[in-house]
């Protein structure tokens, strides 16, 4: 009898897969899928998707065997656009069309927004293009097992506190292109030591957040008026956590920013492609985004 693997198993159609709302009891399954895929999410990330007011999170399972074969989540960023994330397929179901079924389920949850966005790996890009998604821009996940930074943080960079959040959230709404106040507040609660704000003449000129992952600290979003501000905030964070492993999902190709990351020990882990369907490209202010929050969040 031939070995069971995706190459000799029949394809999965939408009729073969059922969906239900993900529950907290499913978080362990979600984490198992993350580890199988080499993803870095932790329980707190799944809990946000299950508790946020603007998310839907689904578990996909085989109608015949009842085995969980995947997960997918969506985020409504108002009526402007929706986000698809946490699209994970169990290895037993990969290469059989399950990813397409999960994607179709997710996009059906976002039929009330102007456009849908996601961050694709090169391997997943073909599927998304078949479903009508178009490239918007490229980004790169960089990792530093031992990040290095200058030990002289500038005085205009301060820890991000609750008092500064309203100003940061107002600026983020412009730069990101939608309101994500609840998500940024959640970020600050989970990793206040990664939150920084830069001010010039009393006005916010930059901010950054971070979160804890399974193997790395994740730094982002990093937003700044210019590269030097992004460098100074990130350097201030790194110097306070010597030797800690970090990842940054970098958008900007500005020379000063790229050179700083190289000096700090960051190296490419994997590329991503921001893609969209419907509406149009160019939401927010890309020139001020040096790193995104993460492919699962936007």
SULGIHU-V977760 format. One record per helix or strand of 3 or more residues. SS is the DSSP state (H for helix, E for strand). FROM is the first residue (numbers start at 1). TO is the last residue. If there is no record, write none. Layout:
BEGIN
SS,FROM,TO / SS,FROM,TO
END
This chain:
BEGIN
H,14,16 / E,17,21 / H,24,37 / H,43,51 / E,55,62 / E,68,77 / E,81,89 / H,91,93 / H,98,108 / E,115,120 / H,122,130 / E,134,144 / E,157,159 / H,162,176 / H,181,190 / H,192,194 / E,196,200 / E,203,212 / E,217,224 / H,227,239 / E,246,250 / H,255,263 / E,267,277 / H,286,288 / E,289,291
END
